[in-house]
């Protein structure tokens, strides 16, 4: 972030390899492209059912992104914190999973 300011929402960070970061950003860019495509469909008055199919594809892409990220989080951050005796990470994980399952 600019001026090395930390995110206002939290103070934790995750160290990722350049490859991991690129992979996540690439997936998000694809999802962003799908969203722009849906917006284009609406601007062109596309048929509702066709838009809904594309919307479902976006949902599936976001769910897949979340599954990969949560798996990485559990294998990396959560496992590390448990090894370091920071058991509160388990409660944090439970809250995160509950939010994902809404």
Number of C-alpha atoms within 10 A of each C-alpha: 6 5 5 6 7 12 10 6 6 7 7 7 9 8 9 10 9 8 9 12 11 12 12 13 12 12 15 15 12 13 19 13 13 17 16 12 15 20 14 13 16 13 9 9 10 13 10 11 9 11 18 12 12 17 16 11 15 19 13 13 17 15 13 13 15 13 13 12 13 18 12 14 15 15 11 14 17 21 17 14 15 13 10 9 10 12 13 11 17 15 10 12 15 11 12 12 12 10 9 12 7 5
